[in-house]
Amino acid sequence: MNDWIFVSIIGRDRPGIVASVSRVLYHNHCNIEELSQTAIRGQFAMILLASTPRSEALSGLKTEFAGLAGDMDLDINLRKIREDELGPYEAGESEPFVITVRGEDRPGLVYGITEVLAEGSINITNLDARVARVGGKPEYIQLFGVDIPKGLDLDLLREKLRRRGQEMEVVVDLQHREIFRAINRI
């Protein structure tokens, strides 16, 4: 039976972080099961799930990662995960949708949309938010992947999102994920 360890790493982006982190995991007999990494405005962030057949690996990881964190000025956090925590959030029967938000950047835009989603018990599976140049001027764009419970009134949700968008002076669109992919050729 394997032990499962969730690792998060944050710090200034530069070459060698992924190699250093994966070296520590390899030296402690861990296998990287899943990994997601990005850099935003020069800041590095990575989360990963590792497995190990050795129950003593966690103490070795803590020691080596503490040294690596100091050497590379990184924030590294480890969390042992129970096997029953490895499954995704069970939203019940749901449909995958994509919500796009576009407009001028200002405080509260993520909160404004996520508040509506939370009220509808809609789970966010992915979120990307950034400023992009559209037509020569900066535009703030959010892209939400969400699971909408079957039976939820989509027309009412669209209206709530539209009204919230008007309040925040942004455009909000809701599309089924398959339609979004077909239109955007993702």
N, C-alpha and C positions, 0 to 999 in steps of 0.2 A: 504494500500500500504506500502511496506517495504522500509526502507533505506538500502543501501548496503555499506559495509565498507571493504576495503582491508587492511590487516595488515601484515607488514613484521617485523621479529624479528631476530636479529643477536647478538651473544655473545659467551662467553666461554661455552662449553657444560658441563652440570651437571644435576643431577636429579632435577625435580621440575619445570623446565621452562614451559613445556606444561601445567602442572596443574595450575601454577600461571596465565598464559595467559588465559586459558580457564575459570578460576575462575572470572577474571575481565570481560570477555565477558558475562558470566552467570549473574553476579551481575548487569550488565547493560542491561539485557533483550535481549541479542544477541544470535542468533543461528549460530553455525559454519556450513556453507554450504559445503565448500571444504577446504582441508588442505593438505599441503605437507611439510614435515620436513626431514632434513638430518643433519648429522654431518660429517665434513671433518677435519681430523687432529686436533681434539679437539675443533673445532669451530662449533657452533650450528647455523642453519639457518632454518627459518620456514616462509612460506607465507600462508595466509588463507583468505577466503572470509566469512564474517559474514553478517547476515541480522538481522534487528530489526524493529518492528512495531512502535517504539518510535523515533521520529525525534530528541528529545533532548539527545539521547544516546551518540552521538558523543562527546559532551562536557564532559560528565561523563567519557567516555573512555579515552579522552585525559588526564584528571586529574589523573585517576587511573594508566594509563600506564606510565605517567611521573614518578610517585612514584615507580612503579615496575621497570622501567628502571634504576632509581637511586639505588634502593635496590639490584638489581641483576646484575648491570653493563651490561645492554643490550641496544642495539640500537633498538628502536621500532618506526615504522612509520605507520601512519594511512592515508588512502586516501578514501574519500567518492567517490563511484562509481555510475554513472547514470545507470539506468536499461538498456539503449540501449548500454552500454559498456560491458555488461555481456556475449555477444556471442563471440565465437572464431573468430579469423581473417578469413575473407572470401577470400580464395585463389582461388576461382572459382573452376571449375572442376579440381580435382587433384587426384593423387594416393599416398598412403602412402609407403614410402621407408625407408630403414635403411642404413646408411653409417657408415662403421667401418674404423678407422684409427689406425695403429699400427706401432710403431717404437721407436727410442730413443727420450727421452724427450728433448725439447729445446724450447726457446722462439719463438713465432709466429705460432705454429702449429694450434691452434684454429683459429687464424686470417686467415691463409693460406687457410683453407677449407671453412670457412664462407664467405670469399671474393668471391669464386667461386659460392657459393650458392646464395649470394645476387645478383650477376650479372645475374643469371637465374631466379630471383624473386621466389626463393624457400624458403618457410617458414619452420623454424626450430620449431618443436613442442616439442622436448625434447632433452637434451644434457647431457651426462654423460662423464666425463673425469677423468682418474686416472692412477696412476702408479701401475702395478701389476707385480708379479714375474712370469715369463714364462720361463720354462727351466732353472731355477736357476739364471736368470739375470733380472733386472728390464726392463719392457717394458711399454711405455706410450700407453694407449688405449683410444680412443674417440669413443663414440657410439651416433650417431645422429639419431633422428626420424625426418623425413622431409616429407612435402607434395610437390610433384612435379607436376606442372601444366600439365594437359593432353595436348598433342600436342608438348610438349618440346622434342627435339631430345635426347633420352636417350643415344644413342651411342656417340653423341657429348659431352654430360655431362660426361659420363664415361671416355672419352678421356681427357677432361679438368681436371677431378679429378685425373686420373692416372698421367698426366704430372705434376700437382701440387705436388702430392705425391713424384714423382721422384725428383723434385726440393728440397723438404724438407727431402728427404731420409726416407720416410715412405711408408707403403703399404696402399692403399685406395681401399675399396670395396663398391659397390653399389648393393643392392638387394631389390626387392619388399618386403614389410614387411611380407606378408604371407609366402613367400619363406624363409625369415630369421627365422621366428618363427618355421616353419616346420623343418628346419635344426638344429636349436638350442633348440628346444622344450621348448620355453618360455611359 
